[in-house]
Amino acid sequence: MSNALALTIRVAVVAVSLWVATLIVPGIATSTGDTGTQVATLVVVAIVFGVVNAVLKPLIKVVGCPFYILTLGLIGLVVNALLFLLVGAIASGIGLPFTVDGFWAAFFGAIVVGVVGFLLHVAIPDRLDQR
């Protein structure tokens, strides 16, 4: 299986997870009525989400290692919320109609994206989802 297909599947999983978050969590929204524009927005936000998590999350884990140990990993929820808030700010900054209104929306949105992403990755056969 090609790496391009695996990457496409991961982006699609994150995009679907973001869509579910917009449905469930008040304060997370795509402000477009057109379905095609909404799908394109979610795909681009999923790519931004992946880049932010790939670049910043490992750095934060290394620098914040004592905090992860001290809080038994619970600081990870706060870190995920702040990264989700950053993704919302970046998306708004580049003109995408995707908004995250505050820390608590980001907190619960990050949880929803994490849980839905996990469930979708479990449902996708391993031969298609090479991580």
Buried (B, 14 or more C-beta within 10 A) or exposed (E): EEEEEBEEBBBBBBBBBBBBBBEEBEBBBBEBEEEEEBBBBBBBBBBBBBEBBEEBBEEBBEEBEEBBEEEEEEBBBBBBBBBBBBBBEBBBEEEBBBBBBEBEBBBBBBBBBBEBBEEBBEEBEEEEBEE
